[in-house]
């Protein structure tokens, strides 16, 4: 006996059977396609070349900056030394002792008795005496007298002149040649 469920299955048409067979999943072999290598190699080469060029440019700019910095440091050192020299000259020019000496050389004198002015009342206190060169205070003391040992009298040595009164021309020629030889030896 046959069951009724089996009968519809046998009745499936041939077209339907083909459609069912096509609908089943099957493993498809993978088709390998190779990507072209030229664009990849070109891209990698461009990245490497641009990186190297960038590093070279960066290194060059850093060296130039270093040279500029060292030149500026040298200039700063030179200017600092010049400033220090000018400050020392200015301090020397502002020295009260030097100013007083120059004023004294110009004819100004320091009074022996000072006179004070009261700014509120306008009156002076002290004895007003004219200052002259004779009674002015001297800034520099007189030079000390050196002992005879440190400042001896000069020694004068007189050398008699040699005079020849010979009329012989050979001796005169010999003396002249000796003088020439002496000059040559001194010039060397």
C-alpha positions as CSV (number, residue, x, y, z in Angstrom):
1,X,0.0,0.0,0.0
2,X,1.1,3.3,-0.8
3,X,0.7,6.4,1.3
4,X,-0.9,9.5,0.0
5,X,2.0,11.7,1.1
6,X,4.4,10.1,-1.3
7,X,2.3,10.6,-4.3
8,X,2.6,14.4,-4.5
9,X,6.2,14.1,-4.4
10,X,6.4,12.0,-7.5
11,X,4.2,14.4,-9.2
12,X,6.6,17.2,-9.1
13,X,7.4,18.3,-12.5
14,X,10.7,18.1,-14.1
15,X,11.1,21.9,-14.3
16,X,10.4,22.2,-10.6
17,X,13.0,19.6,-9.9
18,X,15.6,21.6,-11.8
19,X,14.7,24.7,-10.0
20,X,15.1,22.9,-6.6
21,X,18.5,21.5,-7.7
22,X,19.7,25.0,-8.7
23,X,18.5,26.4,-5.4
24,X,20.7,24.1,-3.3
25,X,24.0,25.6,-2.0
26,X,27.1,24.3,-3.3
27,X,30.8,25.2,-2.8
28,X,32.2,27.3,-5.5
29,X,35.9,27.2,-6.2
30,X,37.6,30.5,-5.4
31,X,38.9,32.4,-8.4
32,X,42.1,34.2,-7.4
33,X,42.6,37.5,-9.1
34,X,46.0,39.2,-8.5
35,X,46.0,42.9,-8.0
36,X,48.4,44.8,-10.2
37,X,51.7,45.3,-8.4
38,X,52.8,48.5,-10.3
39,X,50.5,50.9,-8.4
40,X,51.4,49.5,-5.0
41,X,55.2,49.6,-5.7
42,X,54.8,53.1,-7.0
43,X,52.9,54.2,-3.9
44,X,55.4,52.6,-1.6
45,X,58.3,54.2,-3.5
46,X,56.7,57.6,-3.4
47,X,56.2,57.4,0.3
48,X,59.8,56.3,0.9
49,X,61.3,59.0,-1.4
50,X,59.1,61.7,0.1
51,X,60.1,60.6,3.6
52,X,63.8,60.7,2.7
53,X,63.5,64.1,1.0
54,X,61.5,65.4,4.0
55,X,64.2,64.2,6.5
56,X,66.9,65.8,4.4
57,X,65.1,69.1,4.2
58,X,64.4,68.9,8.0
59,X,68.1,68.1,8.7
60,X,69.2,71.0,6.5
61,X,66.9,73.5,8.1
62,X,68.0,72.3,11.5
63,X,71.7,72.8,10.6
64,X,70.9,76.3,9.2
65,X,69.1,77.1,12.4
66,X,72.1,75.9,14.4
67,X,74.5,78.0,12.4
68,X,72.3,81.0,12.8
69,X,72.0,80.4,16.5
70,X,75.8,80.0,17.0
71,X,76.3,83.2,14.9
72,X,73.8,85.1,17.1
73,X,75.4,83.7,20.3
74,X,78.8,84.9,19.1
75,X,77.3,88.3,18.3
76,X,75.7,88.4,21.7
77,X,79.0,87.6,23.4
78,X,80.7,90.3,21.4
79,X,78.1,92.8,22.2
80,X,78.2,91.8,25.9
81,X,82.0,92.3,25.9
82,X,81.5,95.7,24.2
83,X,78.9,96.7,26.7
84,X,81.2,95.8,29.6
85,X,84.0,97.8,28.1
86,X,81.7,100.8,27.6
87,X,80.5,100.5,31.2
88,X,84.1,100.4,32.5
89,X,84.9,103.5,30.4
90,X,81.8,105.3,31.7
91,X,82.7,104.4,35.3
92,X,86.2,105.7,34.6
93,X,84.8,109.0,33.2
94,X,82.4,109.3,36.1
95,X,85.2,108.9,38.7
96,X,85.0,111.9,41.0
97,X,88.8,111.9,41.5
98,X,89.3,112.2,37.7
99,X,86.6,114.9,37.4
100,X,88.2,116.9,40.3
101,X,91.7,116.6,38.7
102,X,90.4,117.8,35.3
103,X,88.5,120.7,37.0
104,X,91.7,121.6,38.9
105,X,93.7,121.5,35.6
106,X,91.1,123.9,34.1
107,X,91.7,126.4,36.8
108,X,89.0,125.5,39.3
109,X,90.0,125.4,43.0
110,X,88.6,123.7,46.1
111,X,87.9,126.2,48.9
112,X,89.5,125.6,52.2
113,X,86.4,126.6,54.2
114,X,83.0,125.5,53.0
115,X,80.0,127.7,53.0
116,X,76.5,126.2,53.4
117,X,73.3,127.5,51.8
118,X,70.0,127.1,53.6
119,X,67.4,126.5,50.9
120,X,64.4,127.6,52.9
121,X,65.7,130.9,54.0
122,X,68.3,131.6,51.3
123,X,70.9,132.5,53.9
124,X,74.5,131.2,54.0
125,X,76.3,129.9,57.0
126,X,80.1,129.8,57.3
127,X,82.9,132.2,56.6
128,X,83.0,133.2,53.0
129,X,86.6,133.5,51.8
130,X,87.7,133.6,48.2
131,X,89.5,130.5,47.0
132,X,92.8,131.0,45.3
133,X,95.4,128.6,43.9
134,X,97.7,129.3,46.7
135,X,95.3,128.3,49.5
136,X,93.3,125.6,47.6
137,X,93.3,122.0,48.7
138,X,95.6,119.9,46.5
139,X,94.1,116.6,45.4
140,X,97.4,114.9,44.5
141,X,100.1,114.9,47.1
142,X,103.6,116.0,46.0
143,X,105.7,113.2,44.5
144,X,107.9,111.5,47.1
145,X,111.6,112.2,47.0
146,X,113.5,109.1,45.9
147,X,116.6,108.1,47.8
148,X,119.9,108.4,46.1
149,X,120.2,104.7,45.7
150,X,117.0,104.5,43.6
151,X,117.8,107.6,41.5
152,X,121.6,107.7,41.0
153,X,123.3,110.4,38.9
154,X,123.9,109.3,35.3
155,X,127.3,108.0,34.5
156,X,128.9,109.7,31.5
157,X,131.7,108.0,29.7
158,X,133.7,109.9,27.1
159,X,135.4,107.9,24.4
160,X,138.2,109.6,22.6
161,X,137.8,109.8,18.9
162,X,140.4,108.0,16.9
163,X,142.1,110.2,14.3
164,X,144.5,109.0,11.8
165,X,146.8,111.5,10.1
166,X,148.5,109.2,7.7
167,X,148.6,110.0,4.1
168,X,148.9,106.4,3.0
169,X,145.8,105.6,0.9
170,X,146.0,101.9,1.6
171,X,145.3,102.3,5.3
172,X,142.4,104.6,4.6
173,X,141.0,102.1,2.2
174,X,141.4,99.3,4.8
175,X,139.6,101.4,7.5
176,X,136.8,102.1,5.0
177,X,136.4,98.4,4.1
178,X,136.4,97.5,7.8
179,X,133.6,100.1,8.4
180,X,131.6,98.6,5.6
181,X,132.1,95.1,7.0
182,X,131.0,96.3,10.4
183,X,127.8,97.8,8.9
184,X,127.0,94.6,7.1
185,X,127.4,92.6,10.3
186,X,125.2,95.0,12.2
187,X,122.5,94.8,9.5
188,X,122.3,91.0,9.7
